[in-house]
Amino acid sequence: MFLAKRIIPCLDVKDGRTVKGVNFENLRDAGDIVELAERYSKEGADELVFLDITASCDKRKTMAEWVERVARAVNIPFTVGGGISSEKDVEVLLRKGADKVSVNSSVLAEPGLINRLSGAFGRQCVVVAIDAKQGADGWQVYSHGGRLATERELFSWAREAEERGAGEILFTSMDHDGTHQGFACDAVARLGEMVRVPVIASGGAGCMEDFYDAFVRGQADAVLAAGVFHFGQVGIPELKCYLKEKGIVVR
């Protein structure tokens, strides 16, 4: 259904700098947001995701000036998330150069916001991000940058998000995040079977084989990664060559 696979670097932004942690904790500096964005755009990334990771916790909006600076530096589709809770917030970010928005905590609190955003801006503009952790009773969804557990379950929430108008589902396994041990491929594959919109796999990239597994075993439509790109373990041009040699159709 979605033929060409996408490679998406992610900038987790805190205090105007790119950061990266393990299991959403112990954040360390990973570089300047504009320099990294420009680099990934030139290296052939298919899209870029920018997440203002403390906006929800700090009860503030995404810093629009950061978004504007990054948008000027790239010529690829650009998704922005963090602290988005209204149509007005989305209007501001689109004016500053975002192509899509990623919503998470706000739509867990008010699911109808997905319907409203999809109706106002089109399904293609709305990415619903889901952070989840696997427990004895299945995959539990978390909000506020992975800090607060919710009553939601991964698969039922993904299906509801799609029904309400999500254009894509961005699933991050909190258990795998920053571990470089590979993606939660079984959960990604199950998500792909349940929804008709693209599924982006996130959390766990450590080497090029992990991306291959996410596309083949996980049947992901796109793979999002951060640390392996920021710290040079994997280069995007080399990754795309590797995937093409393995028979994966990439953009």
C-alpha positions in Angstrom: 0.0 0.0 0.0 2.8 2.4 0.9 5.6 1.4 -1.4 8.7 3.5 -0.8 10.0 3.3 2.8 11.1 6.5 4.6 14.1 7.2 6.8 13.3 10.0 9.3 15.8 11.5 11.7 14.3 13.0 14.9 15.4 16.0 16.8 14.4 15.8 20.5 14.7 19.4 21.6 15.2 20.7 25.1 16.2 24.3 25.9 16.9 24.9 22.2 19.4 22.0 21.9 19.1 18.5 20.5 19.2 15.8 23.2 19.1 12.0 23.4 18.5 9.7 26.3 17.8 6.0 27.1 14.3 4.9 27.9 13.3 8.6 27.9 15.8 9.4 30.7 19.4 10.6 31.3 19.4 13.1 28.4 22.7 14.2 26.9 23.5 16.9 24.5 23.5 15.8 20.8 24.2 19.1 19.0 22.7 22.3 17.5 19.2 21.8 16.1 19.8 23.9 12.9 23.2 22.3 12.1 21.8 18.8 12.5 18.6 19.6 10.5 20.7 21.0 7.7 23.0 18.0 7.7 20.1 15.5 7.5 18.4 17.4 4.7 21.6 17.4 2.7 22.3 13.7 3.4 19.0 12.6 1.9 16.7 12.1 4.9 13.1 11.7 3.6 11.6 13.8 6.4 12.5 15.4 9.7 10.7 15.3 13.0 11.2 18.0 15.6 9.9 17.2 19.1 9.9 19.9 21.8 10.1 17.2 24.5 9.4 19.3 27.6 6.7 21.5 26.2 3.8 19.4 27.6 5.4 19.0 31.0 6.3 22.7 31.2 2.7 23.5 30.2 3.9 25.7 27.3 3.7 25.8 23.6 6.4 24.6 21.2 9.0 27.4 20.7 8.0 28.8 17.3 11.3 30.6 16.7 13.2 27.2 16.9 10.8 25.8 14.4 11.2 28.7 12.0 15.0 28.4 12.2 14.9 24.7 11.4 12.4 25.1 8.6 14.7 27.6 6.9 17.5 25.0 7.0 15.7 22.1 5.3 14.0 21.3 2.0 12.3 18.1 3.2 8.9 17.5 4.9 9.1 18.7 8.5 6.9 17.5 11.3 6.7 19.4 14.6 5.4 18.2 18.0 5.3 19.3 21.6 2.7 21.3 23.5 0.1 21.4 20.7 -3.4 21.6 22.1 -5.5 23.7 19.6 -6.1 24.6 16.0 -4.4 27.9 16.7 -1.2 26.2 17.8 -1.1 24.3 14.5 -1.8 27.4 12.5 1.2 29.1 14.1 3.6 26.1 13.4 2.4 25.8 9.8 3.1 29.5 9.3 6.6 29.0 10.8 7.4 26.3 8.2 6.1 23.0 9.6 4.4 20.6 7.1 2.8 18.3 9.7 2.2 18.2 13.4 2.7 15.4 15.9 0.2 15.3 18.8 0.4 13.0 21.8 -0.4 14.2 25.4 -3.1 16.7 24.2 -5.1 14.1 22.3 -4.9 11.6 25.1 -6.6 14.2 27.3 -9.0 15.3 24.6 -9.3 12.7 21.7 -11.7 14.9 19.8 -8.8 17.2 19.0 -7.7 14.7 16.4 -11.1 15.1 14.7 -10.8 18.8 14.8 -7.3 19.0 13.5 -7.9 16.5 10.7 -11.0 18.5 9.7 -9.3 21.8 9.7 -5.9 20.9 8.2 -6.4 17.5 6.5 -5.6 14.0 7.6 -2.2 14.2 5.9 -1.2 17.0 8.4 -1.9 15.0 11.6 0.6 12.5 13.1 -0.6 10.9 16.3 2.5 9.9 18.4 2.1 7.0 20.8 4.7 6.3 23.5 4.1 2.9 25.1 5.8 0.5 27.5 5.2 -3.3 27.6 3.9 -4.7 30.9 2.3 -7.9 32.1 -1.1 -6.7 30.8 0.2 -5.5 27.4 1.3 -2.2 26.0 0.5 0.7 28.2 0.4 4.2 26.7 2.2 7.1 28.5 1.8 10.9 28.1 3.9 14.0 28.9 7.1 12.7 27.4 6.8 9.2 28.9 6.3 10.6 32.4 2.7 9.8 33.1 1.0 6.4 32.7 -2.5 6.5 31.2 -5.4 4.0 31.0 -4.9 3.6 27.3 -3.7 0.5 25.5 -1.5 0.8 22.4 -3.5 -1.0 19.8 -7.0 0.2 20.7 -5.7 3.8 21.0 -4.0 3.5 17.6 -7.2 2.3 16.0 -9.3 5.1 17.6 -6.7 7.7 16.6 -7.0 6.5 13.0 -10.8 6.5 13.1 -10.7 10.1 14.4 -8.6 11.3 11.5 -4.9 10.6 12.2 -2.9 10.4 9.0 0.0 8.5 10.5 0.8 6.7 13.7 4.3 7.3 15.2 4.9 4.5 17.7 7.8 4.7 20.1 8.6 1.7 22.3 9.8 3.2 25.6 11.5 -0.1 26.5 13.6 0.0 23.3 14.3 3.8 23.2 18.0 4.6 23.2 19.0 0.9 23.8 20.4 0.3 20.3 18.9 -3.2 20.6 16.5 -3.1 17.7 12.9 -2.1 17.3 9.7 -3.6 18.8 9.1 -5.3 15.5 6.3 -7.6 16.6 4.3 -4.7 18.0 5.0 -2.6 14.9 3.8 -5.4 12.6 0.6 -5.8 14.6 -0.1 -2.1 14.5 0.3 -2.2 10.7 -2.2 -5.0 10.4 -4.8 -3.0 12.5 -4.6 0.4 10.9 -4.7 1.6 7.3 -2.5 4.6 7.7 1.3 4.5 7.7 3.0 3.3 10.8 6.4 4.9 11.8 8.6 2.7 14.0 10.6 4.5 16.7 12.9 3.4 19.5 15.8 1.0 19.4 17.9 1.7 16.3 21.5 0.6 16.8 22.7 -0.6 13.4 21.6 -0.8 9.8 20.3 -4.3 10.3 17.8 -2.9 12.8 16.3 -0.7 10.1 16.0 -3.7 7.7 14.3 -5.7 10.5 11.8 -2.9 11.1 10.9 -2.8 7.4 10.8 -6.5 6.9 9.7 -8.1 10.2 7.9 -5.0 11.5 6.4 -4.1 8.1 6.9 -0.4 9.1 6.2 2.3 6.5 8.9 4.5 7.9 11.6 4.3 10.6 12.5 7.1 12.9 15.8 7.3 14.7 17.9 9.8 16.6 21.0 8.8 18.5 22.5 6.6 15.8 22.4 9.5 13.4 23.4 12.2 15.8 26.4 10.4 17.1 27.5 8.9 13.8 26.9 5.2 14.2 24.8 5.1 11.1 25.0 7.5 8.1 21.9 8.1 6.1 23.5 7.7 2.6 25.2 4.5 3.6 21.9 3.2 5.2 19.9 3.9 2.0 22.5 2.1 -0.1 22.4 -0.9 2.3 18.7 -1.1 2.2 18.6 -0.9 -1.6 21.1 -3.7 -1.8 18.8 -5.7 0.5 15.8 -5.1 -1.8 14.1 -2.5 0.2 12.5 0.3 -1.9 13.5 3.6 -0.3 12.9 7.1 -1.5 
